[in-house]
Amino acid sequence: MRLVRLAQQPSRVAEDVRAALASLGRGSNVVGGIALVGASPVEGRPVEAVVVMPKGVLIVIGVDLPDPALKLEAPLGGPWKADGWPLVHGDTSINPATDALSLSAACTHKIADVAPGAGPIGTIIAVGPYVETVDQPPADLAGSVRVLYPTATTMLAATVSLATAARPRSVQQARDLIAALAPDAPPMPEEMLLGEGFSAYSDDEPTVVRENPLVAIAPTVPVQHPGKGKRPAKPAAPPAPPVEPAKPVQSAPPARPAPPAQPPRQAVAAKPAPPVRQAQPPAATAAAAPTPAPAESAPKKPHQSKTVKWLPLAAIGLLVVLLIAAISVASGGDDTASTQSPPPPTPATSPPPPSSSAVENIQFTSRASAADQKCASHAYGDVQSSLQQTSCSAVKRASFASSVDGRAAAVTIAVVEFPNTEQATAFKAAADNPGGGGILDVATETNQWQGDVPVFEGAAYQSSLDGKAVRLIQVVWVPGPSTPDDPGLVRAAKAALELPVNG
């Protein structure tokens, strides 16, 4: 979640609200969105924050209590009690949140007017200076209002329970809503909004997903079969003579309703149209027709039937020859494989390049890999802040299980690409700063580690700059503990600088 501070917040608990929102971190790893701190959806009545999230909008309003409390009973429609003592706010207010609920209703109407269909709109009543436990009736908890003391835990639970839209709003919808609620807010780059979890397209643009060029290719695949395309090429020459009898075939249909005495002769003349299928019928008619007229036509058709009969025999013979050749090649390949069997076992355990790992006697086994353009959402600390200010082209991540001197280790690699070398150099300087954050491990995010999950604390660190790309390496023992200056881990980190990361 990204904070945009617009104005001074009106309540004393406002500082706690801002700290709780900031603790959720930037990007969509925890809760994505843009928090407009000090926004005024209703003119002249600022609130602590309006949080525009991918799946909802939250209105955060602060309410200051007279004193800290261990337990606050806070029904929305009844009087409040702090540690058993009633709390009254004004002469006509039922409880201290009466004015806040009125302001929340006005803000909700304003948001519904400027952005119809904005999704769920929730309200958070942030109380302070300190409350250990807030007790709300179950009926109130089923609604869209939460009363809480703002901490990272309570704010996270409220945002998850109140922002419940089926689909995230698009980048353009988020920009329009932010512009309507806070015209003074700075422009939001598309990459930053995508990193906060907003969608690239709105719900009314599903046609982009359906445009699949493979759909047009699929029907043509079975038409052009290599075997069927070659077989008609040879009988193409013999069918040339039957072109003349093809004309009488057109007169054959009117002859079919004629008396049954002539149909046998016309049937013999009509069937030769597809020569391949008529190889057998001409032979039968030649034997059954003793008259001289069919005897003259019979010799032509047996000639065609012989060529057609020899075609499958020739094809079978060719297939036999090809099969024998394939068997001989396969047997030859097996022989060569058997002669080269000793070298493959070493690369089998290390799919990445054997050159660097073989020198150090270190084996690397891939566990996970991924690549996308949401660089900031996969980072933390100062590295995440740097990526939010500088747009990257792509980030590729990979995780490897390794064995260093017989001890298990885990390696996480990130390759961040930038549009130019200057941005890459500045990012590397931020990443090399001790305690400045880094890139999250992809296998840990996707639960693809086998056995113990590594903890990259005290990891040995290496980095390199290759043109516009920056490579970051972290290596730890599994299980730990690990230290950054451990000789084995340092040696593995240097070897990992040469591993390919395809994503």
C-alpha positions in Angstrom: 0.0 0.0 0.0 1.3 3.4 -1.0 0.7 6.5 1.1 0.1 9.9 -0.4 0.0 12.7 2.2 -2.3 15.6 1.2 -3.0 17.6 4.3 -2.7 17.5 8.1 -5.1 15.1 9.7 -7.6 16.5 12.2 -7.4 14.0 15.2 -4.6 13.0 17.7 -4.9 9.4 16.6 -4.0 10.3 13.1 -0.3 9.5 13.6 -1.2 6.0 14.7 -3.4 5.6 11.6 -0.6 6.7 9.3 1.9 4.4 11.0 -0.5 1.4 10.7 -1.1 2.0 7.0 2.6 2.4 6.4 3.3 -0.9 8.2 1.4 -2.7 5.5 4.3 -2.0 3.1 4.3 -1.0 -0.5 3.2 -3.2 -3.3 0.5 -5.9 -3.3 2.3 -8.6 -1.2 0.2 -7.8 1.9 -2.5 -5.3 0.9 -2.3 -3.2 -2.2 -3.8 0.2 -2.8 -3.3 4.0 -2.5 -4.0 5.7 0.9 -4.9 9.3 0.4 -3.9 10.7 3.8 -5.8 13.8 4.8 -8.2 13.7 1.8 -11.5 15.7 1.9 -14.1 13.8 -0.1 -16.6 16.2 1.4 -15.4 19.8 1.0 -14.2 21.3 4.2 -14.4 18.1 6.2 -11.1 16.2 6.0 -10.7 12.6 7.1 -7.7 10.6 8.3 -7.5 8.7 5.0 -9.4 7.4 2.0 -7.8 4.1 0.9 -8.5 3.3 -2.7 -7.9 -0.5 -3.0 -8.1 -2.9 -5.9 -11.3 -4.5 -4.4 -12.9 -1.7 -2.4 -12.6 1.8 -0.8 -12.1 2.5 2.9 -12.9 5.7 4.7 -10.7 6.0 7.9 -12.0 8.6 10.5 -10.3 9.2 13.8 -12.1 9.6 17.1 -10.2 10.8 20.2 -11.1 9.3 23.5 -10.6 11.2 26.8 -8.2 8.7 28.2 -6.5 5.4 27.3 -8.6 2.3 28.0 -8.1 -1.4 28.3 -11.5 -2.4 27.0 -13.9 -0.3 24.9 -17.5 -1.4 24.3 -18.4 0.4 21.1 -21.9 -0.4 19.7 -22.7 1.9 16.7 -26.2 2.6 17.8 -25.8 2.8 21.6 -23.6 4.4 24.3 -20.0 3.5 24.6 -18.2 2.4 27.8 -14.5 2.6 28.5 -13.5 0.1 31.2 -17.2 0.1 32.4 -17.6 3.9 32.4 -19.9 5.6 29.9 -18.5 7.9 27.3 -20.6 10.9 26.1 -19.6 13.1 23.2 -21.7 16.3 23.2 -25.2 16.9 24.4 -27.1 15.2 21.5 -24.6 12.5 20.5 -25.3 8.9 21.4 -21.6 8.0 21.4 -18.3 9.6 20.3 -18.6 8.1 16.8 -21.9 9.8 16.0 -20.3 12.6 14.1 -17.8 10.3 12.4 -20.6 8.0 11.1 -22.4 11.1 9.7 -19.2 12.2 7.9 -18.7 8.6 6.7 -22.2 8.6 5.2 -21.6 11.8 3.3 -18.2 10.5 2.0 -19.9 7.3 0.9 -22.5 9.2 -1.1 -19.8 11.4 -2.7 -17.8 8.4 -3.8 -20.9 6.7 -5.2 -21.7 9.8 -7.2 -18.2 10.4 -8.7 -17.5 6.7 -9.3 -20.7 4.6 -9.8 -20.0 0.9 -9.2 -16.8 1.6 -7.2 -17.3 -1.6 -5.3 -17.6 -2.1 -1.5 -17.2 1.1 0.5 -16.2 0.4 4.2 -15.6 2.7 7.2 -12.9 2.4 9.9 -13.5 4.4 13.1 -9.9 4.7 14.5 -10.0 5.3 18.3 -7.2 6.4 20.6 -5.0 7.4 22.3 -4.8 3.7 23.2 -7.3 0.9 23.5 -6.2 -2.7 24.2 -9.5 -4.4 23.2 -12.5 -3.1 21.3 -15.8 -5.0 21.7 -18.3 -4.6 18.9 -21.7 -6.4 18.7 -21.9 -9.2 16.2 -24.6 -7.3 14.3 -22.2 -4.4 13.8 -19.4 -6.6 12.7 -21.6 -8.0 10.0 -21.9 -4.5 8.5 -19.4 -2.2 6.8 -18.1 -0.3 9.8 -15.2 -1.3 12.1 -14.2 0.3 15.4 -10.6 -0.3 16.2 -7.3 1.0 17.7 -5.1 1.3 14.6 -2.3 -1.2 14.6 -0.8 -3.2 11.8 -2.8 -6.3 12.8 -6.2 -4.6 13.3 -5.8 -2.5 10.1 -4.9 -5.5 8.0 -7.9 -7.5 9.3 -10.2 -4.6 8.6 -9.0 -4.0 5.0 -9.2 -7.7 4.2 -12.8 -8.0 5.6 -14.1 -4.8 4.0 -12.6 -4.8 0.5 -14.4 -7.8 -1.0 -15.1 -7.1 -4.6 -15.0 -10.1 -7.0 -12.5 -8.5 -9.3 -9.9 -5.7 -8.9 -10.6 -2.4 -10.5 -8.5 -1.3 -13.5 -5.6 1.2 -13.5 -7.7 3.7 -15.3 -10.6 3.3 -12.9 -8.2 3.9 -10.0 -6.8 7.0 -11.6 -10.3 8.4 -12.2 -11.4 7.7 -8.6 -8.2 9.2 -7.1 -8.5 12.3 -9.3 -12.1 12.8 -8.1 -11.3 12.4 -4.4 -8.0 14.2 -4.3 -7.4 16.5 -7.3 -4.1 17.6 -5.8 -2.7 14.1 -5.7 0.4 13.6 -7.9 -0.1 11.5 -11.0 0.2 7.7 -10.5 2.4 5.8 -13.0 0.8 2.7 -14.5 3.6 0.5 -13.3 3.2 1.7 -9.7 -0.6 1.0 -9.8 0.0 -2.4 -11.3 2.4 -3.2 -8.5 -0.3 -2.2 -6.0 -2.6 -4.9 -7.4 -4.8 -2.9 -9.8 -5.7 -4.7 -13.1 -4.5 -3.6 -16.5 -8.0 -3.9 -18.0 -11.4 -3.3 -16.7 -14.2 -5.8 -16.5 -15.8 -4.4 -19.7 -12.7 -5.3 -21.8 -12.7 -9.1 -21.9 -12.1 -9.3 -25.7 -8.4 -9.0 -25.1 -8.3 -12.4 -23.5 -10.2 -14.0 -26.3 -7.8 -12.9 -29.0 -5.9 -16.1 -29.5 -4.2 -16.5 -32.9 -3.9 -20.3 -32.3 -7.6 -20.6 -32.6 -7.4 -19.8 -36.3 -4.5 -22.3 -36.9 -6.1 -25.3 -35.2 -8.6 -26.2 -38.0 -5.9 -26.2 -40.7 -3.6 -28.7 -38.9 -5.4 -31.9 -39.9 -5.9 -30.8 -43.5 -2.2 -30.8 -44.5 -1.1 -34.3 -43.5 2.3 -35.2 -44.9 1.3 -38.7 -45.9 -1.9 -37.8 -47.6 -0.3 -34.9 -49.5 2.3 -37.2 -51.2 0.1 -40.2 -52.2 -2.1 -38.4 -54.7 1.0 -37.0 -56.4 1.8 -40.4 -58.1 -1.7 -41.3 -59.4 -2.0 -37.8 -60.7 -0.6 -39.0 -64.1 -2.9 -42.1 -64.6 -6.1 -40.3 -63.8 -5.4 -38.0 -66.8 -7.1 -40.4 -69.3 -10.2 -40.8 -67.1 -10.9 -37.1 -67.6 -12.8 -37.9 -70.8 -15.1 -40.5 -69.2 -15.7 -38.0 -66.4 -18.0 -36.1 -68.8 -20.4 -39.0 -69.4 -20.5 -39.3 -65.6 -22.6 -36.1 -65.6 -25.1 -37.8 -67.9 -25.1 -40.8 -65.5 -27.6 -39.3 -63.0 -30.4 -39.0 -65.6 -29.6 -42.6 -66.7 -30.1 -44.0 -63.1 -33.9 -43.7 -63.2 -33.9 -45.7 -66.5 -35.0 -49.4 -66.7 -32.9 -51.9 -64.8 -31.5 -53.5 -67.9 -28.9 -50.7 -68.6 -27.9 -49.6 -65.0 -25.1 -52.2 -64.7 -23.2 -50.7 -67.6 -23.8 -47.2 -66.5 -22.8 -48.0 -63.0 -19.5 -49.2 -64.3 -19.0 -45.9 -66.2 -20.2 -43.7 -63.3 -18.0 -45.2 -60.5 -14.6 -44.7 -62.2 -14.8 -41.0 -61.2 -12.8 -41.7 -57.9 -10.2 -44.1 -59.4 -8.8 -45.2 -56.0 -12.1 -46.5 -54.7 -13.2 -48.1 -58.0 -10.2 -50.5 -58.3 -12.3 -53.6 -57.2 -15.7 -52.9 -58.9 -14.1 -52.8 -62.5 -12.6 -56.2 -61.9 -15.9 -57.6 -60.9 -17.8 -56.1 -63.9 -15.1 -57.4 -66.3 -15.7 -60.9 -65.2 -19.5 -60.5 -65.2 -19.9 -58.7 -68.6 -19.2 -61.0 -71.6 -20.2 -58.5 -74.2 -17.5 -56.9 -76.4 -18.4 -53.3 -75.3 -17.4 -53.8 -71.7 -14.4 -55.8 -72.8 -12.9 -52.7 -74.4 -13.5 -50.6 -71.3 -12.3 -53.3 -68.9 -8.6 -53.3 -70.0 -8.4 -49.6 -69.2 -9.7 -50.0 -65.7 -7.6 -53.0 -64.7 -4.6 -50.9 -65.7 -5.7 -48.2 -63.2 -6.5 -50.7 -60.5 -3.1 -52.3 -60.8 -1.3 -49.0 -60.3 -3.6 -48.2 -57.4 -3.0 -51.7 -55.8 0.7 -51.3 -56.2 0.7 -47.9 -54.4 -0.1 -49.2 -50.9 2.4 -52.1 -51.5 5.1 -49.6 -52.4 4.2 -47.4 -49.4 4.4 -50.4 -47.1 7.8 -51.3 -48.5 9.0 -47.7 -48.0 7.7 -47.8 -44.4 9.6 -51.0 -43.8 12.8 -49.5 -45.2 12.3 -46.4 -43.0 11.6 -48.5 -40.0 14.8 -50.5 -40.5 16.7 -47.3 -40.9 15.2 -45.8 -37.8 16.0 -48.9 -35.8 19.6 -48.8 -37.0 19.9 -45.1 -36.2 18.4 -45.7 -32.7 20.8 -48.6 -32.1 23.7 -46.5 -33.2 22.5 -43.7 -30.9 22.3 -46.2 -28.0 25.9 -47.2 -28.8 27.1 -43.6 -28.8 25.1 -43.0 -25.6 26.6 -46.0 -23.9 30.1 -44.8 -24.9 29.4 -41.3 -23.5 27.6 -42.5 -20.4 30.3 -41.5 -17.8 30.2 -37.7 -18.4 26.3 -37.1 -18.0 26.0 -38.0 -14.3 27.7 -34.8 -13.2 25.4 -32.4 -15.2 22.3 -34.5 -14.1 22.6 -33.1 -10.6 23.4 -29.6 -11.8 21.1 -28.4 -14.7 22.7 -25.0 -14.6 26.2 -24.4 -16.1 28.7 -27.0 -14.9 31.7 -24.7 -15.6 31.6 -22.4 -12.6 30.1 -25.0 -10.2 32.5 -27.7 -11.3 35.5 -25.6 -10.4 34.2 -25.0 -6.9 32.8 -28.5 -6.5 29.4 -27.0 -5.8 26.2 -28.5 -7.1 23.0 -26.5 -7.9 19.5 -28.0 -8.3 16.7 -25.7 -9.5 13.7 -25.5 -7.3 11.7 -22.6 -8.8 11.9 -19.7 -11.3 9.6 -16.9 -12.4 9.7 -13.6 -14.4 7.4 -10.6 -14.6 7.5 -6.8 -14.7 6.1 -6.2 -11.1 9.5 -5.5 -9.6 8.5 -3.5 -6.6 5.9 -6.0 -5.5 8.6 -8.7 -5.1 11.0 -6.4 -3.1 11.2 -5.1 0.5 13.0 -2.3 2.4 15.0 0.3 0.6 15.2 -1.9 -2.5 11.5 -1.7 -2.8 11.5 2.1 -2.4 14.2 2.3 -5.1 12.1 0.2 -7.5 9.0 2.3 -6.9 10.9 5.4 -7.9 12.7 3.9 -10.8 10.8 1.8 -13.3 12.4 -1.5 -14.2 12.0 -3.5 -17.4 11.7 -7.0 -15.8 12.7 -9.1 -12.9 13.8 -12.7 -13.1 14.0 -14.8 -10.0 15.3 -18.3 -9.4 15.8 -20.6 -6.4 18.4 -23.4 -6.1 19.2 -26.1 -3.6 23.0 -26.5 -3.3 25.5 -28.6 -1.5 28.7 -27.0 -0.3 31.4 -29.3 1.2 28.6 -31.8 1.9 26.4 -29.3 3.7 23.0 -28.3 2.3 22.5 -24.7 1.3 19.8 -22.6 -0.4 20.5 -20.0 -3.1 18.1 -17.2 -4.2 18.9 -15.2 -7.3 17.2 -12.0 -8.7 18.1 -10.4 -12.0 16.6 -6.9 -12.3 16.7 -5.3 -15.8 16.4 -1.5 -16.4 16.0 0.7 -19.5 19.5 2.1 -19.2 22.8 1.6 -17.4 22.5 4.7 -15.2 19.3 3.3 -13.5 20.9 -0.1 -13.1 24.0 1.4 -11.4 21.9 3.4 -9.0 19.8 0.4 -8.1 22.9 -1.7 -7.4 24.2 0.9 -5.1 20.9 0.8 -3.1 20.9 -3.0 -3.0 24.5 -3.2 -1.9 23.8 -1.1 1.2 23.8 -3.4 4.3 20.3 -3.7 5.7 18.8 -2.0 2.7 16.4 -4.8 1.8 16.4 -7.1 -1.2 14.2 -9.3 -3.5 11.9 -11.9 -2.1 12.8 -15.6 -2.7 10.5 -17.1 -5.4 10.5 -20.7 -4.0 9.4 -19.4 -0.6 6.6 -17.4 -2.2 5.4 -20.4 -4.2 6.0 -23.1 -1.5 8.3 -25.1 -3.7 11.1 -25.9 -1.2 11.5 -29.5 -0.4 12.0 -30.1 3.3 13.1 -27.2 5.5 12.2 -23.8 4.2 15.4 -21.6 4.3 15.4 -18.3 6.2 17.6 -15.8 4.4 18.9 -14.0 7.5 22.6 -13.6 7.8 23.0 -14.7 4.2 26.2 -14.4 2.2 25.6 -11.7 -0.4 27.0 -11.0 -3.9 26.0 -8.7 -6.7 27.1 -7.9 -10.2 26.3 -5.4 -12.9 26.0 -6.6 -16.5 25.0 -3.6 -18.7 21.4 -2.8 -17.9 20.9 -5.9 -15.6 21.7 -6.2 -11.9 22.1 -9.6 -10.3 21.6 -10.1 -6.6 22.7 -13.4 -4.8 21.9 -14.6 -1.3 23.1 -18.0 0.1 22.3 -19.5 3.5 22.7 -22.9 5.2 19.7 -25.2 5.5 19.1 -25.3 8.4 20.8 -22.3 9.7 22.3 -20.3 11.3 24.3 -18.5 8.7 26.7 -15.6 8.7 27.5 -13.2 5.8 31.3 -14.0 6.0 31.0 -17.8 6.1 33.7 -19.0 3.6 31.5 -21.8 2.2 28.5 -19.5 1.7 30.7 -16.8 0.1 32.2 -19.3 -2.3 28.7 -20.6 -3.3 27.5 -17.0 -3.8 30.4 -16.2 -6.1 29.7 -19.4 -8.1 26.0 -18.5 -8.3 26.9 -15.3 -10.2 27.4 -17.5 -13.3 24.1 -19.5 -13.0 21.6 -18.8 -15.7 18.2 -17.4 -14.7 15.6 -17.8 -17.4 12.4 -17.3 -15.4 
